[in-house]
Amino acid sequence: MIIVGEKINTSRRSISEAAEKKDAEFILMMAREQAEAGAGFIDVNAGTFLDQEVDRLCWLVETVQGGLDLPLCLDSPNPDALAEAMKRHKGEPMINSISLEPDRYRSLLPVITSRPCRVIALCMAETSMPTTVEERFTVAAELISRLTGEGIPLEKIYVDPLVQPVSVDTNMGLAVLGAIRRIMEAFPGVNTICGLSNISYGLPHRHLINRNFLAVAIASGLNAAILDPTDRQLMATLLSIELLLGRDEYCQNYIEAYENGRLVA
Ligand code: THG
């Protein structure tokens, strides 16, 4: 399972304040904490800074990579911000994200083909959000066809089915799970990723819903997730589900987490 640590996002107040003051120490602490908890990528998002987004996103990239040797997930809908952040990134970033929205696709394509990177492909075609499995699958297939046609290996594509609240549409859980399964079966080698927390929006005990949704999503084939790796209950769910699904050879990850005191029962 590839874990993308979600915490360095300026939609969170502490991060917004740190980015405002350019408090590198706080940002680096957040990054290290997520890396130690198991993140393979650190998401960086400065979307709330609007006209200063490019400056703050680049600062986040330089700050995190200045003290931690880990690739980042550059999170912005703005192609200019992604292009500038990518120039400053050491190693191979994950670009979050491209979609089939015509302007976004056209302007981001030269950025993601300019050098090796992993790319998140959102199941979004026009401005409206997808509702059914079929809509998600159609957009995913088109994006996969176009991106591989541009020379991006299937193994570097992370399809995001776009999670929306189950409180708005009670079929949303099934639609996302069905899309994950269909995409993973139709394109062996491709990856699927999602942000978990949208699923529980508007409901009580969100953590309960998030961690159970993660379990069923992994069972449907999900192999990457944007989440808070410092949430021990969430990580314990992830580790035990992977173990049960034959995705943890020799139970190594599970036992190692236990021995390091990270596994809560
Ligand atoms: N798909 C893709 N990228 C994404 C998302 C997605 N990027 C943004 C988002 N969704 C994932 N990142 C976050 C970051 C922070 C929070 C939620 C998603 C968040 N934090 C709260 C806080 O800190 O206050 C709550 C944390 C908590 O309760 O523990 O809401 O779907 N491709």
Residues whose N, C-alpha, C, O or C-beta is under 5 A from the ligand:
A	BS01	THG	E6 N9 R12 N96 S97 I120 D160 C194 G195 S197 I226
